[in-house]
């Protein structure tokens, strides 16, 4: 009897260990291809081996500008993404965007930026992966819509399904000074922060992206998405300014004093 009991106990341990390994394997599988190397980018220069500069194309008919490398520059430690008149292919405006060449997974994503002013414009800090990368559309967003720069919209997409928008007030206006935007992405929790304050918390795997994503900074405009971004009205060139962007892999300590990770309890 004792031998049989020990055998049953050992079998149970194997079953539990196998189940745990299966769960770990599932989580690990979802994050395959992720770069786990943390970084802090202060834009002393623009490293083209790290950053891809969008140039010569657009995201679709909803976008009234063409991405142009001429709209991307680094000056005095600040990345400037610009929107201005300039005929490019079938668009009358040019706009700026950069994205990481690598894909990143669970961890803390942070940016210090000043949004552009102007109805119909979108100043965005986000992560994205999608069909062009042969992956489902997953995305995590901070977007300042120029029609009301007193707010920032947070949102996430899971398998191309969105509908998770929340508007968060930005004291003084997101286009009037630099503000810190951050999100902490974990397997079962996603938290959004504005200037160090938690403004949105999402729990449950069904509402949280799982695929590693590229990190984007972009400024673009639209003539058609009026209900969302406002009626487009161009008066002068606009600029989105970025002082710093960083990624800290899950489980690592904060990498700079202003990081939201330095202030969490």
ABEGO torsion letter per residue (X at the ends): XAAAAAAAAAAAAAAAAAAAAAAAAAAAAAABGBBABBBBBAGABBBAAABBBBBGBBAEAABABBBBAAABBBBGGBBBBBBBBEBBEABABBBBBBBBABBBBBEBBBBBBBBBBEBGBBBBBBBBBBAAAGBBBBBBBBBBBAABAABBBBBBBBGGBBGABBBBBBBGEAAABBBBBBBBBBAABBBBBBGGBBABBBBEAAABBABBBBBBBBBBBBAABAAAAEBBBBABBBBBBBABBBBBBBGBBBABAABAAAABX
